[in-house]
Amino acid sequence: MIIKSFVVIDFSELFATIYLSNLLTDVTSYINHSAIA
């Protein structure tokens, strides 16, 4: 049960990290396009 909880936490942290990095990339891309235009 404890191991399962740790696995869930690891997956949620991994998902959050991927989501934030993708969001950061999108924001940076949007800013770059705005700066060019």
N, C-alpha and C positions, 0 to 999 in steps of 0.2 A: 504494500500500500504506500509506504514512504517512497520507495523507488519510483512508483508510478507518478507520484506528486512531483518529484524532481524532474521527471521526463516532461511532464506537462509544462512546468515552469521554463525548462530549457527551450521547448518549442515556442512558447509565447514570447520569450525574449528574442529568439531567432527571428520570428515573424515581425516583431516590433522593429528590430534592427533593419531588416530588409525593407519594410514599409517606409521607415524614416529615410533610408538612403535613397530609395526611389523617389520619395517626395522631394528630398533635397535636390536631386538631379532634375526633376520637373521644374522646380522653382528657379534653379540656376538657368535652365534652358529658356524659361519664360522671360527672365530678366535679360538674358543675352539677346533674344529676339526683340524685346522692347527697346533695348539700347541701340540696336542696329536700325530699327524703324524710327 
